[in-house]
Amino acid sequence: MNSSSHFLKEADFDSFVEGLLKTAPVYAPVAKKNWFVFAPIASPKEVRLDYDLTILPPKKVIFPVRQELVAFGPAGASSSIKPEPRILLGVHFYDIKAIDMLDLLFRENNVDWNYLAQREATTIVGSSIQKVAKRAFWATVGKGVKPRGHDAFLTRLPGGYLLEVLTPKGEKLLACGKFQAASKAQIEEAEKINKDILEKCPEKLSHGSHEIAAKVRANFKSKLWDELSRTCFSCGTCNIVCPTCYCFDVQDNWNLDQVSGQRARAWDGCLLEDFAKVSLGAGACENFREQRGQRYRHRLMRKAAYLNEKLGGPACVGCGRCSTQCVPDIADPVRIIETIMES
């Protein structure tokens, strides 16, 4: 369908969210002490579209931190995946791009229906960035890759919001609020707001994606990786908060009766020491990325080089979560890439 634009007065925003809540559970950015998180809401008063960055990315609504896949017992096994319609409200464009990447990666080859079941049941509503995170660099990373997986997009305007409807799922949202046709001036103002915010990113990459990918690959054997990772704790925080990381570990959990249990998966990360450890049998094992520098290098290679051809750009959207949450402050992709480019 062709996109269409509609205007919602500021005074009618709460009633719009109340209308959404009557149709499906709504997950939106809410305040959590000095931070923000995506969480199910019970009232429009909880919604904070003026957030700068959430602790965990909104992918967790579709791809949970821990997800039960199968329940099993003496009678056999049954799927634990029970998708429900839900609305993911207030997603910034960089996190939409990250979900687009997961959509592609989980659809290719052996399709992961455990992910896609909830993904297809979810309506995604993007929102304009009103406050910029202190380590963001989304304006200069993957500039040729545009967000496309959302159903509608809200832009904060003086006196209200412009809602751009992009899909049939997005079209259904109009029935939840008192919308009117947007004027040409309102549409142009929304375009200007979303364009101008790109100039406010505090961090910037000074090279293009193709140039970065080539230089990063050329430095595979560089000693820089050991130096850059010298203070790494191997805690995996940079993996866990990343909106484009999609690795997971699968384990069977047995109940006390030892005849029933569940198979579940949980997020995993390549910076963790045991991530690359494999069994050789007879109690022996091998870790093919045993050193911190090897794991540190692998993360950056995955973000800046390995997946570029498949994704059309780097597997990084510039959110700045890894930079913000890294305790020794060595995970910032901008600093790493600039150091490599200058080497």
C-alpha positions in Angstrom: 0.0 0.0 0.0 1.0 3.6 -0.5 2.0 5.5 2.7 -0.4 8.1 4.1 0.1 10.8 6.7 -2.3 11.8 9.5 -2.2 14.4 12.3 -3.1 13.8 15.9 -3.5 16.7 18.3 -1.4 16.5 21.5 -4.5 16.6 23.6 -5.7 13.4 21.9 -2.5 11.4 22.3 -3.5 9.7 25.6 -6.8 8.6 24.2 -5.0 7.2 21.2 -2.8 5.1 23.4 -5.9 4.0 25.4 -7.4 2.9 22.1 -4.3 0.9 21.3 -4.5 -0.8 24.7 -8.0 -2.0 24.0 -6.8 -3.8 20.9 -3.6 -5.5 22.1 -0.9 -5.4 24.7 1.3 -2.3 24.1 5.1 -2.2 24.8 6.6 1.2 25.0 9.5 3.1 26.4 9.0 3.8 30.1 11.2 5.4 32.8 13.3 3.1 35.1 15.1 5.3 37.6 17.6 7.3 35.5 17.2 5.0 32.4 14.5 3.8 30.1 13.3 0.4 29.1 10.7 -1.1 26.8 8.0 -2.6 28.9 4.2 -3.4 28.8 2.2 -0.4 29.8 -1.1 -0.1 31.5 -1.6 3.6 31.0 -0.6 6.3 28.5 0.9 8.3 31.3 3.8 5.7 31.4 4.9 6.3 27.8 8.1 8.4 27.4 8.6 9.1 23.7 11.2 11.7 24.8 13.6 9.0 25.8 17.2 9.0 24.6 18.1 5.3 24.8 16.7 2.2 26.4 18.9 -0.2 28.4 18.0 -3.2 26.2 16.9 -2.9 22.6 13.2 -3.4 21.7 14.1 -6.7 20.0 13.5 -8.3 23.4 9.8 -7.9 22.8 10.0 -10.2 19.8 13.2 -12.2 20.7 13.1 -12.6 24.5 16.2 -12.7 26.6 15.1 -16.3 27.6 12.5 -18.1 25.5 11.0 -21.5 26.2 10.8 -23.4 22.9 9.5 -26.9 23.7 8.0 -28.6 26.7 8.6 -32.4 26.9 7.5 -35.3 29.0 6.5 -39.0 28.8 3.7 -38.3 26.4 6.0 -36.5 24.0 6.9 -32.8 23.2 4.9 -29.8 22.4 5.8 -26.3 21.2 5.8 -23.5 23.8 5.7 -20.8 21.2 2.3 -19.0 21.6 2.5 -15.7 19.7 0.0 -13.0 20.6 -0.8 -9.8 18.8 1.1 -6.9 20.4 2.0 -3.3 19.6 5.6 -2.1 19.9 5.3 1.7 20.2 8.0 4.3 20.1 10.9 2.6 18.4 13.7 4.9 17.1 14.7 4.4 13.5 18.1 2.8 14.4 16.3 0.1 16.4 13.9 -0.5 13.5 17.0 -1.1 11.3 18.3 -3.6 13.8 15.0 -5.5 13.7 15.1 -5.4 9.9 18.5 -7.2 10.2 17.1 -9.9 12.5 14.1 -10.4 10.2 16.5 -11.1 7.3 18.9 -13.3 9.3 16.2 -15.4 11.0 14.4 -15.9 7.6 17.3 -17.2 5.6 18.2 -20.8 5.1 16.6 -22.7 8.1 13.8 -20.4 8.9 13.5 -19.7 12.6 9.8 -19.8 13.3 10.4 -19.4 17.0 11.3 -15.8 16.2 9.0 -15.2 13.2 5.9 -16.3 15.0 5.9 -13.4 17.4 7.5 -11.0 14.8 4.6 -11.4 12.4 2.1 -10.9 15.3 3.8 -7.6 16.3 2.8 -4.1 15.0 5.8 -1.8 15.1 5.3 2.0 15.4 8.4 4.1 15.1 8.9 7.5 16.7 11.1 10.5 16.1 14.1 11.1 18.3 13.5 13.9 20.7 16.6 13.5 22.8 20.0 12.2 21.6 22.0 9.7 23.6 25.4 10.8 24.7 27.3 8.1 22.7 25.0 7.9 19.6 26.5 7.8 16.1 23.5 6.6 14.1 23.8 9.5 11.7 27.1 8.2 10.2 26.8 4.4 10.2 25.1 2.5 7.4 23.7 5.7 5.9 22.6 3.8 2.8 20.4 1.4 4.8 16.9 2.8 5.5 14.5 1.4 8.1 11.7 -0.6 6.5 10.2 -3.1 8.8 7.8 -0.8 10.7 4.1 -0.4 10.2 3.8 3.3 11.1 6.0 6.2 12.3 5.1 9.0 14.7 6.9 12.3 14.5 6.5 14.9 17.3 5.4 18.2 15.9 4.4 21.5 17.7 0.9 20.8 19.0 0.8 17.1 18.2 2.0 14.2 16.2 2.2 13.2 12.5 1.6 9.5 11.9 2.9 8.1 8.7 1.0 4.8 7.9 3.1 2.3 5.9 1.3 -1.1 6.0 -2.2 -2.5 6.5 -1.3 -3.2 10.2 -0.5 0.5 10.5 -3.7 1.5 8.8 -5.7 -0.3 11.6 -4.2 2.0 14.2 -6.1 5.0 12.8 -9.3 3.6 14.3 -7.8 4.0 17.8 -7.4 7.8 17.7 -8.9 11.1 16.5 -6.8 11.6 13.4 -7.2 14.1 10.7 -5.5 14.3 7.3 -2.0 15.9 7.6 -1.4 19.1 5.7 1.5 19.6 3.3 3.2 21.9 5.8 2.9 19.3 8.6 4.4 16.6 6.4 7.3 18.9 5.4 7.9 19.9 9.0 8.1 16.2 10.0 10.6 15.5 7.3 12.7 18.5 8.5 12.6 17.4 12.1 13.8 13.9 11.3 16.5 15.2 9.0 17.8 17.9 11.4 18.2 15.4 14.3 20.9 13.6 12.4 23.1 16.7 12.9 23.0 16.3 16.6 24.8 13.0 17.0 27.7 13.5 19.4 29.9 10.8 17.8 30.7 10.4 14.1 32.5 8.0 11.8 34.7 9.8 9.4 34.8 7.0 6.8 32.3 5.1 4.7 31.1 1.5 5.3 33.0 0.0 2.4 36.2 1.7 3.3 35.9 0.7 7.0 35.1 -3.0 6.1 38.2 -3.2 3.9 40.5 -1.7 6.4 39.1 -3.8 9.3 39.6 -7.0 7.3 43.1 -5.9 6.3 44.0 -5.6 10.0 42.9 -9.1 11.0 46.4 -10.1 12.1 47.2 -6.7 13.7 48.5 -6.5 17.2 46.1 -3.7 17.8 43.4 -6.2 18.9 45.4 -7.3 22.0 46.1 -3.7 23.0 42.5 -2.5 22.5 41.2 -5.5 24.5 43.8 -5.3 27.3 41.2 -4.2 29.9 38.2 -6.2 28.6 36.4 -8.1 31.4 34.9 -10.6 28.9 31.6 -9.9 30.6 29.6 -9.9 27.3 27.7 -6.7 28.2 28.4 -5.2 24.7 26.8 -8.3 23.1 23.7 -8.4 25.4 22.8 -4.7 24.9 23.4 -4.8 21.2 20.2 -4.6 19.0 21.8 -6.6 16.1 23.3 -9.5 18.1 21.3 -12.6 17.5 23.4 -15.5 18.9 21.7 -17.7 21.5 22.4 -20.9 23.6 19.9 -23.8 23.8 19.7 -25.9 26.9 17.3 -28.6 28.1 16.1 -28.0 31.7 14.8 -31.1 33.5 12.2 -31.1 36.2 12.7 -32.9 39.5 10.7 -35.9 38.2 13.5 -36.4 35.6 11.0 -37.4 32.9 9.7 -33.9 31.9 11.2 -30.5 31.3 11.7 -27.7 28.9 14.0 -26.7 26.1 14.8 -23.0 26.1 17.2 -20.6 24.5 18.9 -17.5 25.9 20.9 -14.7 24.5 24.6 -15.5 24.2 27.6 -13.4 23.3 30.9 -13.8 21.4 32.8 -11.8 24.1 32.1 -14.5 26.7 35.0 -16.8 27.4 33.1 -20.0 26.8 31.3 -18.9 23.7 33.8 -20.6 21.3 34.5 -23.6 23.5 33.5 -27.0 21.9 33.7 -30.5 23.2 36.3 -33.0 21.8 34.8 -35.9 23.7 36.1 -37.9 26.6 36.0 -34.8 28.8 38.3 -32.8 26.5 37.5 -29.4 24.9 38.9 -26.8 22.6 38.4 -23.0 22.7 39.1 -21.6 19.2 38.9 -18.0 20.5 40.6 -18.4 23.8 42.3 -15.0 24.0 40.4 -11.8 24.7 41.9 -10.1 21.7 40.5 -12.8 19.4 37.0 -12.4 20.8 37.3 -8.6 20.8 38.4 -8.8 17.1 35.5 -11.1 16.2 32.9 -8.8 17.6 34.2 -5.9 15.6 34.6 -8.0 12.4 31.0 -9.1 12.7 29.7 -5.5 13.2 31.9 -3.8 10.6 32.8 -6.3 7.9 31.5 -9.9 7.9 27.8 -9.2 7.3 28.0 -6.1 5.1 27.3 -7.8 1.8 24.4 -9.7 3.2 22.8 -6.8 5.0 23.7 -4.0 2.6 25.7 -2.3 5.3 27.3 -2.9 8.6 25.7 -5.0 11.4 25.7 -1.9 13.6 23.1 0.8 13.8 25.0 3.4 16.0 22.8 3.3 19.0 25.7 3.7 21.5 24.4 1.1 24.0 27.7 -0.9 24.0 29.7 2.3 24.5 27.4 3.4 27.3 27.3 0.1 29.2 31.0 -1.0 28.9 32.6 -0.7 32.3 36.2 -0.2 31.1 34.8 1.9 28.2 36.6 0.0 25.4 33.6 -1.2 23.4 32.8 2.1 21.5 32.8 1.1 17.8 33.7 4.7 16.7 36.8 4.8 18.8 37.9 1.3 17.7 37.2 2.0 14.0 38.9 5.4 14.0 42.0 3.8 15.7 42.1 1.1 13.0 41.6 3.6 10.2 44.5 5.7 11.5 46.8 2.7 11.9 
